[in-house]
Amino acid sequence: MRYRLTFMAGLGVGYVLGARAGHERYEQMKKAAREFAQNPAVRNAAESAAQSGREVAGKALHVVSDKVGDRMPDAVAERVRSLRERSRGGEDDWGTSNT
């Protein structure tokens, strides 16, 4: 799925950069992209994916720390701690709730 989305995004960028359709078509595409991003179903899916990612990162910390122990670099440990704190509530970097 990730590769398909990357491919579609590449097609869109390539079309915008290489198209000779003019400014009007560009504005139509920009409006469609904005409407897509503001769709409640898309926003909910993005929030769910972000929450799932945070949960997996939290679980991975325990598995890795059990196997690695004190050999984990401080920078990595700090980054995982910050992700875990973010998953406990509040808003993420995108201004969306973590519920």
CORURTA-V847802 format. One record per pair of residues at least 4 apart in sequence whose C-alpha atoms are under 6 Angstrom apart, sorted by the first residue. I is the first residue (numbers start at 1). J is the second residue. D is the distance in Angstrom with one decimal. If there is no record, write none. Layout:
i	j	d
I	J	D
I	J	D
This chain:
i	j	d
10	14	5.9
14	18	5.8
15	19	5.2
21	25	5.9
54	87	5.9
56	60	6.0
58	84	5.8
60	64	5.9
61	65	5.8
64	68	5.7
65	69	4.9
89	98	5.7
90	97	6.0
91	95	5.5
91	96	5.4
91	97	4.6
92	96	5.9
